[in-house]
Amino acid sequence: MSAIFWIISGIILITLYFLYAGVIMKKNKVKEASAGIDVQLKKRYDLIPNLLNMAAKFMAHESKLMEEITKLRTAAMANSFKDNPQEKIKNEKLLESKLKEFNLSVENYPDLKSNQTMMTAMQSMNEVEEHIAAARRFYNAAVNDLTNACEIFPSSLIASMLGIRADMPY
């Protein structure tokens, strides 16, 4: 009788440990994914001044757009994705729309478009945008896994005991 009790107790403890470890791993995966987004956004922020400097030589009358991009870049750099995801997403959408507007403006300048340095910078920007999209997909998948763990029994019990919620910034 006592052997059965110890076996069942052991199975329960092992199950609880694996549930606990699974929730913690999912939470850490969300942290890692949000840090990955911040890294990719930093790459974008570092490219923007170079693009604007090159374009400024050709696009003197587009200075208002360049100033807006610079202000949005500064605002977007002010916080990290993991600290305030909603604010970061809002700032990034504004910056992204202005960068698209900038790309359309570049189309109107054949000399600028044909400049090899500008072409290389634009290719780099496109690659960074693809990396940002990939990082966002990774983040969304990690948040989805954590959300499932926080909502599906029995891991939901562990998550609630640890105070872990899927809507928390990590």
Backbone torsions as a table, in degrees:
resi	resn	phi	psi	omega
1	MET	NA	-46.0	-178.5
2	SER	-70.6	-29.4	177.9
3	ALA	-65.3	-40.7	178.4
4	ILE	-64.4	-42.5	177.9
5	PHE	-58.4	-45.6	-179.0
6	TRP	-67.8	-37.1	178.0
7	ILE	-65.4	-46.9	179.5
8	ILE	-64.7	-41.8	177.7
9	SER	-61.6	-42.1	178.7
10	GLY	-63.1	-42.8	178.7
11	ILE	-63.2	-42.6	179.5
12	ILE	-63.8	-45.3	179.2
13	LEU	-63.1	-42.0	178.9
14	ILE	-64.6	-42.6	178.2
15	THR	-62.2	-45.5	178.5
16	LEU	-61.0	-40.8	178.6
17	TYR	-61.4	-46.4	-179.0
18	PHE	-66.0	-35.7	174.9
19	LEU	-64.4	-45.4	178.3
20	TYR	-60.0	-50.1	-178.9
21	ALA	-61.8	-38.5	179.7
22	GLY	-64.2	-43.3	179.0
23	VAL	-65.1	-43.8	179.5
24	ILE	-63.7	-41.7	179.1
25	MET	-63.6	-39.4	178.5
26	LYS	-66.9	-39.9	176.8
27	LYS	-62.5	-43.4	179.2
28	ASN	-67.2	-32.0	177.4
29	LYS	-66.1	-36.7	176.1
30	VAL	-65.5	-42.6	176.5
31	LYS	-58.8	-46.6	-179.9
32	GLU	-62.0	-42.6	-179.3
33	ALA	-66.1	-40.5	179.3
34	SER	-67.8	-35.1	175.9
35	ALA	-66.6	-35.3	177.1
36	GLY	-63.4	-39.1	176.7
37	ILE	-63.9	-44.3	179.4
38	ASP	-59.6	-39.4	179.0
39	VAL	-63.2	-45.8	-179.3
40	GLN	-66.8	-38.4	178.5
41	LEU	-66.1	-36.9	176.9
42	LYS	-60.8	-39.7	176.6
43	LYS	-60.2	-42.7	178.4
44	ARG	-62.5	-45.9	-178.7
45	TYR	-60.3	-36.9	180.0
46	ASP	-70.2	-29.5	179.8
47	LEU	-78.7	-30.7	-173.6
48	ILE	-57.2	-49.0	-179.5
49	PRO	-59.0	-38.2	178.7
50	ASN	-63.3	-44.7	178.2
51	LEU	-60.8	-45.9	-177.4
52	LEU	-66.2	-39.4	178.5
53	ASN	-63.0	-43.0	178.9
54	MET	-65.6	-43.4	-176.5
55	ALA	-71.6	-29.5	-176.9
56	ALA	-58.5	-33.0	179.5
57	LYS	-63.6	-33.0	-176.5
58	PHE	-96.9	-31.8	-168.5
59	MET	-112.2	57.9	-176.1
60	ALA	-57.6	-40.4	-176.3
61	HIS	-83.1	2.1	174.8
62	GLU	-97.8	20.4	-173.4
63	SER	-62.8	-32.5	179.7
64	LYS	-61.7	-44.0	178.5
65	LEU	-62.5	-41.5	179.8
66	MET	-66.2	-37.7	176.8
67	GLU	-64.7	-41.9	178.5
68	GLU	-61.5	-43.4	179.6
69	ILE	-62.6	-42.4	179.4
70	THR	-62.2	-43.6	178.4
71	LYS	-64.1	-42.8	179.6
72	LEU	-66.0	-37.0	177.4
73	ARG	-61.6	-45.1	179.4
74	THR	-62.3	-44.1	178.8
75	ALA	-64.2	-40.8	-178.8
76	ALA	-68.3	-33.3	180.0
77	MET	-74.4	-15.1	-173.2
78	ALA	-67.1	-25.2	179.1
79	ASN	-136.3	160.4	-179.2
80	SER	-99.5	160.4	-178.0
81	PHE	-63.3	-40.1	-175.7
82	LYS	-72.4	-25.3	-179.2
83	ASP	-80.6	-39.0	-176.9
84	ASN	-148.9	77.6	-174.2
85	PRO	-60.5	-38.9	-177.6
86	GLN	-64.3	-46.1	179.3
87	GLU	-65.4	-40.6	-179.7
88	LYS	-63.6	-43.1	179.8
89	ILE	-63.1	-42.3	178.6
90	LYS	-61.0	-48.5	179.6
91	ASN	-63.0	-39.6	-178.9
92	GLU	-67.1	-38.2	178.2
93	LYS	-63.6	-42.6	177.4
94	LEU	-62.6	-46.3	179.9
95	LEU	-63.1	-42.4	-179.9
96	GLU	-61.9	-41.3	179.7
97	SER	-66.5	-38.3	178.3
98	LYS	-69.2	-35.6	177.2
99	LEU	-66.7	-35.6	175.6
100	LYS	-65.5	-41.6	176.4
101	GLU	-61.3	-40.7	177.3
102	PHE	-61.8	-44.9	179.0
103	ASN	-60.4	-38.6	176.8
104	LEU	-66.3	-37.4	178.4
105	SER	-65.2	-37.9	179.7
106	VAL	-60.8	-33.5	179.8
107	GLU	-58.8	-27.2	-177.9
108	ASN	-80.6	-1.0	-177.0
109	TYR	-121.6	90.4	-176.8
110	PRO	-59.2	-35.4	179.3
111	ASP	-65.1	-38.8	179.5
112	LEU	-70.5	-42.9	-179.9
113	LYS	-61.5	-34.5	-176.8
114	SER	-86.1	-9.1	178.7
115	ASN	-66.7	122.0	-174.9
116	GLN	-60.0	-40.6	-179.6
117	THR	-63.8	-42.1	179.4
118	MET	-66.8	-39.5	178.6
119	MET	-62.4	-42.3	178.6
120	THR	-64.2	-43.0	179.1
121	ALA	-63.8	-40.5	179.3
122	MET	-66.5	-38.4	176.0
123	GLN	-62.8	-42.5	178.4
124	SER	-61.6	-42.1	179.3
125	MET	-63.4	-41.8	178.2
126	ASN	-62.8	-39.7	177.2
127	GLU	-64.3	-42.5	178.6
128	VAL	-63.1	-40.9	178.3
129	GLU	-61.5	-38.9	176.9
130	GLU	-65.2	-39.3	178.6
131	HIS	-67.1	-37.5	177.4
132	ILE	-63.6	-43.7	178.8
133	ALA	-61.3	-41.4	178.3
134	ALA	-65.2	-41.6	178.6
135	ALA	-63.7	-37.4	178.1
136	ARG	-66.7	-40.3	177.5
137	ARG	-62.4	-41.9	178.6
138	PHE	-62.5	-43.6	178.9
139	TYR	-62.1	-47.3	-178.9
140	ASN	-61.3	-39.0	177.6
141	ALA	-65.2	-41.6	179.8
142	ALA	-65.4	-41.9	178.1
143	VAL	-64.9	-39.1	178.4
144	ASN	-61.9	-43.9	177.5
145	ASP	-61.6	-43.6	179.6
146	LEU	-66.5	-40.8	178.0
147	THR	-59.2	-45.3	178.1
148	ASN	-60.8	-43.3	179.6
149	ALA	-64.0	-34.5	-178.9
150	CYS	-78.5	-17.5	-175.7
151	GLU	-109.4	-19.5	-175.0
152	ILE	-100.8	129.7	177.6
153	PHE	-68.5	140.3	7.9
154	PRO	-96.6	-8.8	-178.1
155	SER	-65.6	-21.2	176.9
156	SER	-63.0	-32.7	177.7
157	LEU	-65.7	-43.5	179.6
158	ILE	-64.3	-46.2	-179.2
159	ALA	-60.0	-43.1	-179.0
160	SER	-69.2	-35.1	177.2
161	MET	-65.8	-32.6	179.5
162	LEU	-86.9	-6.8	-179.2
163	GLY	75.6	24.2	-179.4
164	ILE	-94.0	127.7	176.3
165	ARG	-127.0	146.7	-177.8
166	ALA	-69.7	-23.4	-176.6
167	ASP	-88.8	5.9	179.9
168	MET	-82.9	139.7	170.7
169	PRO	-73.8	133.6	-179.3
170	TYR	-110.3	NA	NA
